[in-house]
Amino acid sequence: MREVERGDDVDATLTMLAIVDFFGNPRTPENAVESLAGLPARSVRQAIRLLRRRRMLLSESEGLSKRSRLTVWRGNVAAAHYHAAVRDTQYVTGTAARREFFRTNVAIHRRPARFKRFETAVRRLLASKKRPDAGISLETALRSRRTVRAFSRKPVSFDDLAAVVGGTFRRTGWIDAGGFGLFATKTSPSAGALHPIECYVLAWNVRGLPPGLYHYDVAADQLRRLRRGDLRREAIRAASGQRWVGSAGFLCILTAVFTRSLWKYQLEDAYRDLWLDAGHLAQTFCLLATAHGLGPFTTVALQDSHIEALLGLDGVGEFPVYLCGAGVPSRRLLPPRG
């Protein structure tokens, strides 16, 4: 058993489990000895003292003064457990200590591939020297950004899709970390510059791009087609039946390759970094879409199993975390006044 806030562990013997279950409601140690008559009284008292030292049992006054996450968070056990488990994580500090940690805990493991690649897929280059800039300032894009759920039938141009997808997920440079190799840079930050997020594009209303499922190849700055056909119904189902998604031009499925993060960060809170990374990318996506006159949207109302089957993922080594999409809005988006 673990007290998640402090990280203390206690062997989950039958005696311990019986006592923890018994104290689901306020009771006294004497109540426990009487009710658990099948267990030796001395063992029960020793177990209660140990559980109190480890903060797994609280006194009445402590219990009354302590707010319960499960109560405040409406019974969300998974969120309460994870939030408590990753609090106050201890990190290695100091240059020498960090170098020693990386030498003994990181460098000894083979580094996962920096980017995913489908070698045999049909390819479409995104970069273009002729592509014009969006023509609006970052401040204007920030003020104009809105979630859009109503789209015209006008297709998104391939140049605009390329600018948004490439601008969000493209590698912008390298950081040389010496013995640890090269780390990519992008337009959005990533924990440890590890960039665990992959992008798959479902396109069905993009002028100059045949409908289908594509994967964005970071190393080559290309879309690589994995499947042909109009998959807007698959997109709607991926977004938990939100039918308006199908009236957009394309949908980006963001997935996480968790082993990239775990290579460097073997900590419970590394899982949290995946969602933060996805959020950074989604904001960049929305701003670029807005700058190019598109209406962006994001949603976490996703159907994991359906997406994993669609993309051929096992849900362990790689799994979906976010959906971002865009289309030509049904009316022009104007920056707010004032």
ROLUM-228303 format. One line per field, with one value per residue: residue number from 1; x, y, z of N, C-alpha, C in turn. Coordinates in steps of 0.02 Angstrom, whole numbers, plus 50000, padded with zeros to 5 digits. Each point is the difference from the previous one (the first is absolute). Layout:
resi: NUM; ...
n_X: X; ...
n_Y: Y; ...
n_Z: Z; ...
ca_X: X; ...
ca_Y: Y; ...
ca_Z: Z; ...
c_X: X; ...
c_Y: Y; ...
c_Z: Z; ...
REM end
This chain:
resi: 1; 2; 3; 4; 5; 6; 7; 8; 9; 10; 11; 12; 13; 14; 15; 16; 17; 18; 19; 20; 21; 22; 23; 24; 25; 26; 27; 28; 29; 30; 31; 32; 33; 34; 35; 36; 37; 38; 39; 40; 41; 42; 43; 44; 45; 46; 47; 48; 49; 50; 51; 52; 53; 54; 55; 56; 57; 58; 59; 60; 61; 62; 63; 64; 65; 66; 67; 68; 69; 70; 71; 72; 73; 74; 75; 76; 77; 78; 79; 80; 81; 82; 83; 84; 85; 86; 87; 88; 89; 90; 91; 92; 93; 94; 95; 96; 97; 98; 99; 100; 101; 102; 103; 104; 105; 106; 107; 108; 109; 110; 111; 112; 113; 114; 115; 116; 117; 118; 119; 120; 121; 122; 123; 124; 125; 126; 127; 128; 129; 130; 131; 132; 133; 134; 135; 136; 137; 138; 139; 140; 141; 142; 143; 144; 145; 146; 147; 148; 149; 150; 151; 152; 153; 154; 155; 156; 157; 158; 159; 160; 161; 162; 163; 164; 165; 166; 167; 168; 169; 170; 171; 172; 173; 174; 175; 176; 177; 178; 179; 180; 181; 182; 183; 184; 185; 186; 187; 188; 189; 190; 191; 192; 193; 194; 195; 196; 197; 198; 199; 200; 201; 202; 203; 204; 205; 206; 207; 208; 209; 210; 211; 212; 213; 214; 215; 216; 217; 218; 219; 220; 221; 222; 223; 224; 225; 226; 227; 228; 229; 230; 231; 232; 233; 234; 235; 236; 237; 238; 239; 240; 241; 242; 243; 244; 245; 246; 247; 248; 249; 250; 251; 252; 253; 254; 255; 256; 257; 258; 259; 260; 261; 262; 263; 264; 265; 266; 267; 268; 269; 270; 271; 272; 273; 274; 275; 276; 277; 278; 279; 280; 281; 282; 283; 284; 285; 286; 287; 288; 289; 290; 291; 292; 293; 294; 295; 296; 297; 298; 299; 300; 301; 302; 303; 304; 305; 306; 307; 308; 309; 310; 311; 312; 313; 314; 315; 316; 317; 318; 319; 320; 321; 322; 323; 324; 325; 326; 327; 328; 329; 330; 331; 332; 333; 334; 335; 336; 337; 338
n_X: 50043; 49975; 50030; 49957; 49977; 50017; 49967; 49974; 50035; 49949; 50031; 49967; 50011; 49974; 50043; 50048; 49985; 49996; 50056; 50032; 49975; 50019; 50055; 49959; 49978; 49988; 50055; 49997; 50063; 49964; 49964; 50060; 50027; 49945; 49998; 50066; 49952; 49998; 50020; 50063; 49977; 50055; 49988; 49936; 50019; 50045; 49954; 49956; 50047; 50016; 49937; 49996; 50057; 49974; 49959; 49993; 50007; 49946; 50020; 49951; 50041; 50051; 49960; 49975; 50065; 50006; 50009; 49949; 50053; 49986; 49992; 50054; 50034; 49946; 50039; 50038; 49997; 49997; 49963; 49963; 50001; 49992; 49954; 49978; 50002; 49987; 49969; 50032; 50000; 50045; 50033; 50042; 50040; 50027; 50048; 50041; 49950; 49984; 50064; 50008; 49945; 50015; 50061; 49972; 49956; 50033; 50065; 49986; 49947; 49980; 50016; 49935; 49973; 50033; 49991; 49936; 50008; 49960; 50044; 49948; 49979; 49945; 50043; 49991; 50048; 50013; 50066; 49996; 50049; 49949; 49994; 49950; 50024; 49976; 50046; 49992; 49997; 50046; 50006; 49995; 50044; 50034; 49989; 50018; 50043; 49961; 49967; 50007; 49934; 50002; 49998; 50031; 49972; 50026; 50039; 50036; 50040; 50034; 50013; 49936; 49979; 50041; 49977; 49939; 49997; 50032; 49965; 49954; 50011; 50018; 50056; 50018; 50028; 50063; 49999; 50064; 49982; 50050; 50019; 49952; 50038; 49964; 49977; 49941; 49994; 49946; 49945; 49992; 49998; 50050; 49975; 50058; 49963; 49956; 49952; 49963; 49976; 49960; 49999; 49936; 49994; 49937; 50009; 49949; 50018; 50055; 49998; 50013; 49958; 50013; 49935; 50013; 50034; 50031; 50065; 50011; 50044; 50020; 50035; 49949; 49963; 49972; 49945; 49992; 49971; 49955; 49951; 49969; 49966; 49937; 50036; 49957; 49968; 50059; 50007; 49937; 50009; 50058; 49959; 49985; 49994; 50047; 49939; 50003; 50036; 49950; 49980; 50051; 50064; 50025; 50023; 50035; 50023; 50005; 50054; 50008; 50065; 49973; 50025; 49985; 49946; 49982; 50027; 49976; 49934; 50032; 49954; 49961; 50031; 50040; 49951; 50006; 50065; 49973; 49958; 50051; 50040; 49949; 49992; 50067; 50001; 49948; 50031; 50058; 49970; 49967; 50057; 50033; 49952; 49997; 50066; 49982; 49959; 50025; 49949; 50037; 50010; 49989; 50012; 49985; 49943; 50049; 49994; 50033; 49957; 49952; 50030; 50012; 49938; 49979; 50042; 49973; 49976; 50048; 50000; 50060; 50031; 49939; 49974; 49935; 50013; 49992; 49949; 50029; 49957; 49985; 49968; 49971; 50003; 49939; 50033; 50019; 50058; 49974; 50057; 49995; 49953; 50040
n_Y: 49941; 50054; 50042; 50018; 50038; 49953; 49954; 49998; 49944; 49957; 49945; 49982; 49988; 49940; 50004; 50024; 49957; 49954; 50027; 50007; 49940; 49979; 50036; 49969; 49988; 50057; 49973; 49967; 50002; 50017; 50041; 50016; 50003; 50031; 50040; 50007; 49966; 49989; 50061; 49985; 50015; 49967; 49955; 50002; 50002; 49954; 49969; 50014; 49986; 49946; 49985; 50014; 49964; 49956; 50029; 49934; 50015; 50037; 50044; 50000; 50035; 49959; 49947; 50033; 50013; 49938; 50038; 49965; 49980; 49940; 50034; 50039; 49946; 49995; 49969; 50047; 49935; 49990; 50055; 49983; 49938; 50016; 50045; 49956; 49952; 50053; 50012; 50058; 49984; 49958; 50054; 49973; 50028; 50052; 50032; 49989; 50015; 50051; 50015; 49990; 50035; 50045; 50000; 49996; 50047; 50043; 50016; 49963; 50037; 49958; 50054; 50009; 49981; 50053; 49971; 49997; 49944; 50013; 49952; 49959; 50046; 50016; 50041; 50052; 50035; 50024; 50000; 50066; 50014; 49981; 49963; 50044; 50049; 49988; 50044; 49967; 50045; 49980; 50064; 50013; 49952; 50023; 50061; 49972; 49963; 49958; 49962; 49966; 50001; 50055; 49959; 50035; 49992; 50060; 49969; 49970; 50051; 49963; 50059; 50013; 49941; 50006; 50062; 49975; 49945; 50025; 50056; 49954; 49954; 50045; 49967; 50044; 49951; 50001; 49965; 50016; 49942; 50005; 49964; 50043; 50027; 50001; 50058; 49983; 50054; 50026; 50020; 49941; 50017; 49960; 49962; 50027; 50039; 49959; 50046; 49976; 50058; 49955; 50015; 49981; 50005; 50011; 49996; 50041; 50060; 49975; 50059; 49951; 49970; 49942; 49988; 49998; 49949; 50049; 49987; 50046; 49997; 50006; 49944; 49982; 50024; 49940; 50000; 49946; 49984; 49986; 50040; 49978; 50053; 50018; 50020; 50045; 49945; 49979; 50060; 49998; 49937; 50019; 50050; 49938; 49999; 50045; 50003; 50057; 49953; 49963; 50059; 49983; 50018; 50000; 49943; 50028; 49938; 50024; 49963; 49960; 50006; 49968; 49950; 50048; 50012; 49936; 50007; 50060; 49995; 49960; 50046; 49995; 50058; 49954; 49964; 50043; 49990; 49940; 50011; 50021; 49952; 49958; 50028; 49998; 49940; 49985; 50035; 49972; 49941; 50017; 50024; 49947; 49960; 50035; 49999; 49939; 50033; 49950; 49960; 50006; 49939; 49986; 49937; 49985; 50013; 49958; 49957; 49985; 49952; 50041; 50050; 49962; 49978; 50062; 50016; 49945; 50029; 49984; 50067; 49972; 49979; 50006; 50059; 50011; 50065; 50018; 50040; 50019; 50045; 50008; 50054; 50014; 50050; 49991; 50036; 50058; 49979; 50043; 50036; 49985; 50046; 50053
n_Z: 50000; 49969; 50041; 49953; 50048; 50044; 49965; 50062; 50007; 50001; 50023; 49945; 50065; 50013; 50051; 49962; 49952; 50048; 50025; 49943; 49984; 50059; 49990; 49958; 50061; 50033; 50026; 50057; 50025; 50056; 49960; 49975; 50061; 50020; 49946; 50006; 50030; 49935; 50013; 50012; 50061; 50019; 49951; 50021; 50064; 49988; 49964; 50048; 50046; 49963; 49992; 50064; 50013; 49958; 50043; 50008; 50064; 50006; 50046; 50045; 50040; 49983; 50008; 50054; 50012; 49977; 49946; 49981; 49963; 50023; 50057; 50004; 49979; 50037; 50043; 49974; 50009; 49933; 49994; 50052; 49978; 49936; 50015; 50044; 49953; 49962; 50058; 49996; 49935; 50022; 49979; 49956; 50044; 49971; 49968; 50051; 50042; 49960; 49992; 50064; 50011; 49954; 50028; 50060; 49983; 49961; 50001; 50051; 49988; 49955; 49967; 50015; 49943; 49977; 49940; 49986; 49965; 49948; 49989; 49994; 50041; 49965; 49969; 50042; 49969; 50060; 50006; 49995; 49957; 49963; 50055; 49993; 50037; 50061; 50016; 50058; 50048; 50044; 50015; 49936; 49988; 50052; 49978; 49943; 50035; 49968; 50042; 49943; 49995; 49963; 49947; 49953; 49940; 50003; 49956; 50045; 49987; 49957; 49971; 50014; 49979; 49948; 49995; 50011; 49963; 49947; 50006; 50012; 49953; 49956; 49986; 50047; 50035; 50022; 50055; 50001; 50025; 49958; 50054; 50012; 49953; 49945; 50019; 49974; 49963; 50028; 49970; 50028; 50065; 50020; 50048; 50017; 49960; 50029; 49998; 50050; 49977; 49972; 49935; 50001; 49935; 50018; 49935; 49993; 50019; 49969; 49972; 49955; 50044; 49970; 50009; 50065; 50024; 50031; 49998; 50048; 49951; 50063; 49995; 49961; 50051; 50007; 49961; 50035; 49943; 50047; 49981; 49947; 49977; 49993; 50051; 49976; 49981; 49980; 49972; 49978; 49982; 49973; 49979; 50014; 49933; 50009; 49975; 50033; 50031; 49975; 50022; 50039; 49993; 50061; 50024; 50048; 49999; 50061; 49991; 50052; 49988; 50051; 49964; 49956; 50037; 50004; 49940; 50007; 50003; 50043; 49994; 50054; 50013; 49971; 50026; 50050; 49987; 49988; 50049; 50037; 49976; 50006; 50060; 50008; 49973; 50038; 50047; 49985; 49998; 50055; 50023; 49977; 50021; 50055; 50003; 49981; 50041; 50036; 50009; 50055; 50020; 50063; 50014; 50062; 49970; 50014; 49949; 50055; 50015; 49981; 50030; 50052; 49990; 49994; 50049; 50023; 50053; 50043; 50004; 49992; 49945; 49976; 50018; 49984; 49992; 49936; 49984; 49944; 49981; 49935; 49982; 49942; 50042; 50025; 50044; 49975; 50024; 50042; 50006; 50065; 50009; 50002
ca_X: 49957; 50039; 49970; 50024; 50027; 50067; 50037; 50017; 49973; 49990; 49982; 49927; 49982; 49928; 49984; 49999; 49942; 49939; 49996; 49984; 49929; 49959; 50000; 49967; 49960; 50035; 49997; 50055; 50041; 49966; 49950; 50033; 50019; 49939; 49967; 50045; 50016; 50038; 50071; 50029; 49990; 50065; 50016; 49956; 50023; 50064; 49985; 49969; 50053; 50040; 49960; 49997; 50066; 50006; 49947; 49947; 49943; 50003; 49959; 49936; 50008; 50034; 49954; 49949; 50030; 50031; 49953; 50007; 49999; 49947; 49937; 50002; 50007; 49940; 50012; 50046; 50054; 50062; 50031; 50023; 50058; 50058; 50020; 50036; 50060; 50054; 50015; 50066; 50051; 50068; 50042; 50072; 50024; 50073; 50027; 50033; 49950; 49961; 50041; 50006; 49935; 49991; 50048; 49983; 49930; 49973; 50044; 50007; 49943; 49996; 49952; 49949; 50004; 49977; 49939; 49972; 50003; 49971; 50046; 49974; 49938; 49999; 50026; 49985; 50042; 49963; 50038; 49997; 50031; 49954; 49942; 50003; 49985; 49929; 49987; 49974; 50047; 49984; 49950; 49935; 49979; 49979; 49936; 49949; 49989; 49937; 49981; 49950; 49964; 49957; 50045; 49972; 50018; 50061; 50055; 50062; 50054; 50055; 50051; 49980; 50010; 50072; 50026; 49977; 50028; 50072; 50020; 49989; 50036; 50064; 50062; 50030; 50072; 50027; 50041; 50051; 50008; 50061; 49995; 49931; 49975; 49964; 49930; 49966; 49962; 49939; 49970; 49968; 50045; 49988; 50039; 50064; 50007; 49991; 49947; 49969; 49936; 49997; 49940; 49968; 49952; 49943; 49982; 49945; 49979; 50060; 50015; 50069; 50022; 49949; 49974; 50031; 50034; 50071; 50043; 50049; 50069; 50037; 50067; 49998; 49950; 49955; 49943; 50005; 49933; 49993; 49936; 49963; 49928; 49968; 49994; 49970; 49961; 50048; 50019; 49944; 50000; 50059; 49984; 49943; 49936; 49988; 49988; 50026; 50070; 50000; 49993; 50065; 50039; 50046; 50007; 50065; 49998; 50064; 50013; 50060; 50046; 50020; 50068; 50047; 50006; 50026; 50072; 50034; 49963; 49968; 49963; 49928; 49971; 50014; 49936; 49969; 50034; 49970; 49940; 50024; 50029; 49945; 49968; 50042; 49994; 49933; 49996; 50036; 49956; 49943; 50023; 50019; 49938; 49968; 50040; 49989; 49930; 49962; 49967; 50028; 49966; 50033; 49956; 50026; 49945; 50022; 49987; 50067; 50005; 49986; 50058; 50055; 49987; 50006; 50070; 50042; 50039; 49985; 49973; 50049; 50059; 49977; 49928; 49975; 49994; 49967; 49978; 50001; 49978; 49986; 49965; 49985; 49941; 49941; 50003; 50068; 50018; 50029; 50029; 49957; 50017; 50019
ca_Y: 50059; 50061; 50065; 50031; 50068; 49997; 49947; 49947; 49935; 49951; 49934; 49990; 49936; 49993; 50040; 50070; 50012; 49996; 50060; 50058; 49994; 50012; 50072; 50039; 50047; 50015; 49948; 50002; 49939; 49948; 49972; 49957; 49939; 49962; 49978; 49955; 49951; 49945; 50020; 50012; 50069; 50035; 50015; 50053; 50064; 50018; 50022; 50066; 50048; 50008; 50037; 50070; 50031; 50009; 50047; 49964; 50010; 50066; 50009; 50031; 50072; 50008; 49982; 50052; 50061; 49986; 49998; 49940; 50012; 49962; 50037; 50063; 49985; 49962; 49929; 49984; 49963; 49999; 50066; 50013; 49958; 50023; 50066; 49991; 49960; 50037; 50061; 50011; 49955; 50022; 49999; 50005; 50068; 50006; 49976; 49936; 49949; 49988; 49962; 49932; 49968; 49984; 49948; 49935; 49983; 50017; 49981; 49927; 49974; 50022; 50054; 49986; 50042; 50068; 50011; 49940; 50004; 49947; 50002; 49984; 50037; 50054; 50059; 50067; 50048; 50058; 50063; 50033; 50067; 50048; 50011; 50065; 50003; 50011; 50071; 50034; 49996; 49952; 50031; 49996; 49930; 49985; 50033; 49974; 49928; 49977; 49932; 50003; 49937; 50007; 50008; 50004; 49943; 50016; 49958; 50029; 49991; 49959; 50044; 50018; 49941; 49990; 50052; 49987; 49937; 50007; 50050; 49974; 49939; 49997; 50012; 50065; 49999; 49948; 50017; 49949; 49985; 49962; 49928; 49978; 50006; 50059; 50009; 50044; 50058; 50014; 50064; 49992; 49967; 49930; 49980; 49969; 50002; 49931; 50001; 49934; 50003; 49988; 50029; 49967; 50046; 49977; 50055; 49983; 50059; 50041; 50007; 49982; 49942; 49948; 49980; 49941; 50003; 50014; 50011; 50053; 49977; 50058; 50001; 50018; 50053; 49973; 49959; 49933; 49973; 49934; 49972; 50044; 50004; 50051; 49969; 50047; 49963; 49976; 50058; 50014; 49948; 50012; 50057; 49980; 50014; 50071; 49999; 50060; 49988; 49979; 50056; 50034; 49977; 49946; 49988; 49974; 49958; 50003; 49941; 50004; 49943; 50013; 49977; 50055; 50038; 49957; 49990; 50051; 50015; 49940; 50025; 49996; 50061; 50004; 49992; 50066; 50038; 49985; 50041; 50068; 50005; 50002; 50066; 50051; 49991; 50019; 50074; 50021; 49981; 50047; 50066; 49997; 49993; 50066; 50045; 49983; 50008; 49940; 49995; 49941; 49972; 49946; 49962; 49940; 49951; 49953; 49929; 49971; 49934; 50010; 50034; 49952; 49953; 50037; 50015; 49941; 50009; 49950; 50032; 49997; 50036; 50063; 50006; 50067; 50046; 50064; 50010; 50069; 50002; 50067; 50006; 50068; 50017; 50019; 50073; 50025; 50014; 50067; 50011; 50040; 50071; 50027
ca_Z: 50000; 49997; 50017; 49938; 50008; 50028; 49967; 50047; 49984; 50053; 49973; 50001; 50030; 50012; 50058; 49979; 49957; 50041; 50042; 49956; 49981; 50060; 50014; 49947; 50040; 50063; 50051; 50048; 50000; 50038; 49955; 49952; 50035; 50013; 49939; 49964; 50051; 49971; 49996; 50066; 50022; 49998; 49930; 49978; 50029; 49967; 49932; 50004; 50014; 49939; 49950; 50022; 49987; 49927; 49979; 49965; 50045; 50032; 50060; 49985; 49989; 49936; 49947; 49992; 49973; 49935; 49944; 49959; 49928; 49970; 50010; 49963; 49928; 49980; 49993; 49944; 50034; 49960; 50003; 50068; 50013; 49962; 50024; 50063; 49990; 49967; 50036; 50032; 49973; 50014; 49940; 50009; 49992; 49996; 49937; 50009; 50016; 49940; 49953; 50026; 49991; 49929; 49981; 50030; 49992; 49934; 49945; 49996; 49962; 49930; 49991; 49949; 49940; 50012; 49962; 49969; 49926; 49958; 49944; 49933; 49986; 49951; 50036; 49976; 50035; 50025; 49993; 49935; 50001; 49972; 50043; 50034; 50071; 50015; 49991; 50059; 50056; 50052; 50044; 49966; 50001; 50068; 50013; 49954; 50007; 50028; 49982; 49947; 49989; 49940; 49944; 49932; 49959; 49965; 50025; 50024; 49951; 50025; 50027; 50068; 50042; 50008; 50045; 50068; 50025; 50001; 50049; 50067; 50015; 49966; 50038; 49982; 50011; 50043; 50058; 50009; 50071; 50010; 50001; 49999; 49932; 49977; 50020; 49952; 50023; 49962; 50017; 50066; 50047; 50018; 50058; 49983; 49927; 49978; 49950; 49994; 49965; 49928; 49968; 49944; 49969; 49961; 49955; 49955; 49961; 49991; 49928; 49983; 50038; 49996; 50065; 50028; 50064; 49991; 50058; 49988; 50009; 50023; 49972; 49929; 49990; 49950; 50017; 49969; 50000; 50028; 49977; 49955; 50008; 50042; 50066; 50047; 50049; 50049; 50040; 50045; 50051; 50043; 50043; 50041; 49969; 49988; 49928; 49969; 49980; 49931; 49954; 49995; 49944; 50021; 50071; 50022; 50059; 50035; 50040; 50042; 50005; 50069; 50013; 49988; 50063; 50053; 49991; 50039; 50062; 50026; 50058; 49991; 49971; 49928; 49965; 49997; 49947; 49935; 49990; 49995; 49933; 49951; 50007; 49967; 49928; 49980; 49998; 49939; 49945; 49996; 49979; 49929; 49961; 50001; 49959; 49930; 49984; 50014; 50065; 50035; 50058; 50035; 50044; 50032; 49999; 49949; 50011; 49997; 49967; 49929; 49970; 49998; 49946; 49937; 49988; 50010; 50061; 50051; 50059; 50054; 49976; 49970; 50012; 49984; 50056; 49985; 49931; 49976; 49931; 49974; 49936; 49982; 50041; 49962; 49994; 50012; 50069; 50007; 50066; 50043; 50004; 50065
c_X: 50044; 49958; 50026; 50030; 50072; 50042; 50020; 49965; 49994; 49980; 49926; 49984; 49924; 49978; 49994; 49938; 49935; 49992; 49982; 49927; 49955; 49995; 49974; 49953; 50037; 49988; 50058; 50041; 49966; 49945; 50031; 50019; 49939; 49971; 50042; 50024; 50039; 50074; 50027; 49996; 50066; 50018; 49958; 50024; 50066; 49988; 49970; 50053; 50043; 49963; 49993; 50065; 50008; 49945; 49946; 49937; 50009; 49957; 49935; 50008; 50034; 49953; 49948; 50028; 50028; 49945; 50015; 49998; 49942; 49932; 49999; 50001; 49947; 50016; 50047; 50063; 50065; 50036; 50029; 50064; 50061; 50025; 50040; 50066; 50058; 50017; 50072; 50052; 50070; 50044; 50073; 50022; 50076; 50027; 50031; 49949; 49957; 50039; 50005; 49933; 49990; 50047; 49977; 49927; 49971; 50043; 50007; 49943; 50001; 49945; 49948; 50008; 49970; 49933; 49977; 50001; 49968; 50038; 49967; 49939; 50010; 50016; 49979; 50038; 49958; 50037; 49994; 50030; 49952; 49942; 50006; 49986; 49926; 49982; 49968; 50048; 49978; 49946; 49931; 49974; 49975; 49932; 49943; 49982; 49934; 49990; 49942; 49968; 49952; 50045; 49962; 50021; 50065; 50058; 50058; 50053; 50056; 50054; 49983; 50008; 50074; 50030; 49981; 50033; 50076; 50023; 49993; 50049; 50069; 50058; 50030; 50075; 50020; 50035; 50050; 50013; 50060; 49989; 49929; 49968; 49965; 49928; 49968; 49969; 49940; 49973; 49963; 50050; 49980; 50045; 50063; 50015; 49994; 49945; 49967; 49936; 50009; 49935; 49978; 49945; 49947; 49976; 49944; 49975; 50058; 50017; 50073; 50027; 49944; 49976; 50034; 50029; 50075; 50035; 50050; 50069; 50043; 50068; 50001; 49955; 49951; 49938; 50008; 49932; 49999; 49937; 49964; 49926; 49977; 49984; 49968; 49956; 50045; 50021; 49946; 49998; 50059; 49986; 49935; 49933; 49984; 49996; 50029; 50073; 50004; 49991; 50063; 50037; 50046; 50003; 50069; 49990; 50070; 50006; 50065; 50040; 50035; 50072; 50052; 50011; 50033; 50074; 50039; 49969; 49963; 49962; 49925; 49971; 50019; 49937; 49966; 50030; 49969; 49943; 50020; 50030; 49945; 49964; 50040; 49991; 49931; 49992; 50036; 49957; 49944; 50022; 50020; 49938; 49964; 50037; 49989; 49927; 49956; 49968; 50024; 49954; 50044; 49949; 50037; 49944; 50016; 49985; 50065; 50004; 49987; 50061; 50058; 49991; 50009; 50073; 50046; 50045; 49981; 49972; 50046; 50063; 49982; 49924; 49978; 49993; 49959; 49979; 50000; 49978; 49985; 49962; 49991; 49937; 49942; 49993; 50069; 50011; 50034; 50029; 49953; 50024; 50022; 50056
c_Y: 50062; 50060; 50047; 50069; 49999; 49946; 49943; 49935; 49958; 49935; 49987; 49930; 49998; 50042; 50074; 50015; 49999; 50064; 50061; 49998; 50017; 50075; 50042; 50051; 50013; 49946; 50011; 49937; 49943; 49967; 49950; 49933; 49955; 49970; 49950; 49945; 49941; 50014; 50012; 50074; 50040; 50020; 50057; 50067; 50022; 50026; 50069; 50053; 50014; 50042; 50074; 50036; 50016; 50044; 49966; 49995; 50067; 50001; 50035; 50074; 50014; 49985; 50053; 50063; 49991; 49996; 49939; 50019; 49963; 50035; 50063; 49988; 49950; 49927; 49980; 49968; 50004; 50067; 50014; 49959; 50027; 50068; 49994; 49965; 50040; 50066; 50000; 49949; 50029; 49992; 50006; 50072; 50001; 49967; 49930; 49944; 49983; 49958; 49927; 49962; 49979; 49944; 49932; 49979; 50011; 49971; 49924; 49968; 50026; 50051; 49981; 50047; 50068; 50014; 49933; 50008; 49938; 50001; 49994; 50041; 50051; 50066; 50065; 50050; 50061; 50065; 50028; 50070; 50054; 50018; 50067; 49994; 50015; 50074; 50035; 49989; 49947; 50029; 49996; 49928; 49980; 50030; 49971; 49928; 49985; 49926; 50005; 49931; 50004; 50019; 50005; 49936; 50012; 49959; 50041; 49990; 49958; 50044; 50020; 49941; 49989; 50051; 49985; 49937; 50005; 50049; 49976; 49943; 49995; 50011; 50065; 50001; 49942; 50032; 49943; 49990; 49955; 49926; 49974; 50010; 50065; 50000; 50051; 50060; 50009; 50068; 49999; 49965; 49929; 49983; 49964; 50000; 49930; 49991; 49932; 49999; 49990; 50028; 49958; 50046; 49962; 50059; 49977; 50060; 50049; 50001; 49985; 49942; 49948; 49980; 49936; 50012; 50007; 50002; 50054; 49975; 50061; 50004; 50024; 50059; 49980; 49970; 49934; 49966; 49928; 49965; 50050; 50002; 50054; 49968; 50047; 49965; 49971; 50057; 50017; 49949; 50008; 50055; 49987; 50023; 50073; 50012; 50061; 49992; 49982; 50056; 50042; 49973; 49942; 49997; 49970; 49959; 50002; 49938; 50010; 49936; 50008; 49979; 50054; 50040; 49959; 49986; 50048; 50010; 49937; 50017; 49994; 50062; 50010; 49993; 50068; 50041; 49988; 50048; 50073; 50013; 50007; 50067; 50055; 49997; 50024; 50076; 50027; 49986; 50051; 50069; 50001; 49994; 50067; 50049; 49987; 50000; 49939; 50004; 49938; 49975; 49946; 49963; 49940; 49948; 49949; 49928; 49962; 49937; 50007; 50031; 49951; 49948; 50033; 50011; 49940; 50005; 49946; 50031; 49999; 50039; 50067; 50002; 50072; 50043; 50063; 50000; 50074; 50000; 50071; 49993; 50073; 50020; 50024; 50076; 50022; 50014; 50068; 50008; 50043; 50072; 50018; 49963
c_Z: 50000; 50022; 49946; 50010; 50025; 49967; 50046; 49980; 50063; 49968; 50009; 50026; 50010; 50060; 49982; 49958; 50041; 50042; 49958; 49980; 50059; 50014; 49941; 50030; 50065; 50052; 50048; 49994; 50037; 49958; 49953; 50033; 50011; 49936; 49960; 50047; 49974; 49994; 50070; 50018; 49996; 49929; 49974; 50026; 49968; 49930; 50000; 50013; 49939; 49947; 50019; 49988; 49926; 49971; 49958; 50043; 50035; 50062; 49979; 49984; 49933; 49942; 49987; 49968; 49930; 49946; 49957; 49926; 49967; 50007; 49957; 49925; 49977; 49983; 49943; 50029; 49961; 50004; 50069; 50015; 49963; 50026; 50065; 49990; 49972; 50035; 50027; 49978; 50013; 49938; 50019; 49986; 49999; 49937; 50006; 50012; 49939; 49950; 50023; 49991; 49927; 49979; 50023; 49988; 49930; 49945; 49993; 49960; 49928; 49992; 49947; 49940; 50014; 49966; 49971; 49924; 49969; 49934; 49932; 49980; 49945; 50036; 49967; 50041; 50022; 49986; 49930; 50006; 49975; 50047; 50036; 50075; 50010; 49993; 50058; 50057; 50050; 50046; 49969; 50001; 50070; 50015; 49958; 50012; 50035; 49981; 49950; 49991; 49941; 49942; 49934; 49962; 49962; 50027; 50028; 49946; 50029; 50031; 50072; 50047; 50013; 50049; 50073; 50028; 50004; 50053; 50071; 50017; 49969; 50048; 49976; 50009; 50044; 50060; 50010; 50075; 50013; 49996; 49997; 49931; 49985; 50024; 49953; 50035; 49953; 50022; 50067; 50047; 50014; 50058; 49978; 49926; 49970; 49948; 49990; 49958; 49925; 49973; 49940; 49974; 49963; 49958; 49954; 49959; 49995; 49926; 49987; 50040; 49997; 50069; 50025; 50069; 49988; 50067; 49982; 50019; 50016; 49965; 49928; 49985; 49944; 50033; 49964; 50006; 50024; 49974; 49956; 50019; 50047; 50068; 50051; 50052; 50054; 50046; 50051; 50057; 50048; 50050; 50039; 49972; 49990; 49924; 49964; 49978; 49926; 49950; 49995; 49939; 50017; 50076; 50014; 50064; 50031; 50044; 50039; 49997; 50067; 50013; 49986; 50063; 50054; 49993; 50045; 50069; 50023; 50064; 49986; 49968; 49927; 49959; 49991; 49943; 49932; 49985; 49994; 49931; 49947; 50003; 49968; 49924; 49976; 49996; 49939; 49938; 49991; 49977; 49927; 49956; 49996; 49954; 49926; 49981; 50010; 50069; 50036; 50056; 50031; 50041; 50030; 50007; 49946; 50020; 49988; 49958; 49925; 49965; 49995; 49945; 49932; 49981; 50007; 50061; 50052; 50064; 50060; 49981; 49971; 50009; 49988; 50062; 49984; 49927; 49985; 49927; 49978; 49934; 49984; 50038; 49957; 49995; 50020; 50074; 50004; 50070; 50042; 50003; 50071; 50033
REM end
